[in-house]
């Protein structure tokens, strides 16, 4: 979810390509941990709620979509390419997806507990403009798989 509403072309520090921005969580420790996992190849899946796309008036990414991953400071650190997108009820998120999120989940129970804590946070509710928001088994999740196609943290080419 593009929590700050920036378009990539509005930020001079981003690559000149007109790619959408991939923001994992909100700026801070969690985002930094998730971005590090993406760059290390440990995180190859992510999930968000469909309500995020509704709030932004957007559609989920399509297979082949490339996005610029930004860190907590808004710096571009990588480019990912979507390899799979599923929109499914929260109760149907599978173990494989939970594990592939690269956050140490061993199954869907701990994955769901952690994500519900995030989705029920005041910061998240404010971002989607729904103060009393709560998830249930039928809440739609966008389960996205991706691959890292470019690490932008390395030395600049000569």
ChimeraX attribute file (.defattr): number of C-alpha atoms within 10 A of each C-alpha:
attribute: neighborCount
match mode: 1-to-1
recipient: residues
	/A:1	21
	/A:2	17
	/A:3	16
	/A:4	9
	/A:5	9
	/A:6	11
	/A:7	12
	/A:8	20
	/A:9	15
	/A:10	9
	/A:11	13
	/A:12	8
	/A:13	11
	/A:14	19
	/A:15	16
	/A:16	10
	/A:17	10
	/A:18	14
	/A:19	17
	/A:20	18
	/A:21	23
	/A:22	21
	/A:23	21
	/A:24	23
	/A:25	19
	/A:26	19
	/A:27	15
	/A:28	11
	/A:29	11
	/A:30	13
	/A:31	17
	/A:32	18
	/A:33	15
	/A:34	21
	/A:35	24
	/A:36	15
	/A:37	16
	/A:38	26
	/A:39	22
	/A:40	13
	/A:41	12
	/A:42	17
	/A:43	22
	/A:44	22
	/A:45	22
	/A:46	19
	/A:47	19
	/A:48	19
	/A:49	20
	/A:50	20
	/A:51	16
	/A:52	21
	/A:53	17
	/A:54	12
	/A:55	13
	/A:56	14
	/A:57	8
	/A:58	12
	/A:59	10
	/A:60	19
	/A:61	18
	/A:62	14
	/A:63	14
	/A:64	12
	/A:65	15
	/A:66	22
	/A:67	24
	/A:68	25
	/A:69	26
	/A:70	22
	/A:71	22
	/A:72	18
	/A:73	9
	/A:74	14
	/A:75	16
	/A:76	22
	/A:77	19
	/A:78	22
	/A:79	24
	/A:80	23
	/A:81	19
	/A:82	19
	/A:83	17
	/A:84	16
	/A:85	18
	/A:86	15
	/A:87	18
	/A:88	16
	/A:89	17
	/A:90	18
	/A:91	14
	/A:92	13
	/A:93	22
	/A:94	14
	/A:95	14
	/A:96	13
	/A:97	20
	/A:98	23
	/A:99	19
	/A:100	17
	/A:101	22
	/A:102	20
	/A:103	15
	/A:104	13
	/A:105	18
	/A:106	14
	/A:107	15
	/A:108	18
	/A:109	13
	/A:110	13
	/A:111	20
	/A:112	16
	/A:113	11
	/A:114	13
	/A:115	15
	/A:116	14
	/A:117	10
	/A:118	15
	/A:119	18
	/A:120	15
	/A:121	15
	/A:122	13
	/A:123	13
	/A:124	19
	/A:125	16
	/A:126	12
	/A:127	18
	/A:128	18
	/A:129	12
	/A:130	13
	/A:131	14
	/A:132	9
	/A:133	14
	/A:134	12
	/A:135	14
	/A:136	10
	/A:137	10
	/A:138	11
	/A:139	15
	/A:140	20
	/A:141	21
	/A:142	22
	/A:143	24
	/A:144	22
	/A:145	21
	/A:146	22
	/A:147	18
	/A:148	19
	/A:149	13
	/A:150	15
	/A:151	17
	/A:152	17
	/A:153	11
	/A:154	9
	/A:155	7
	/A:156	6
	/A:157	4
	/A:158	3
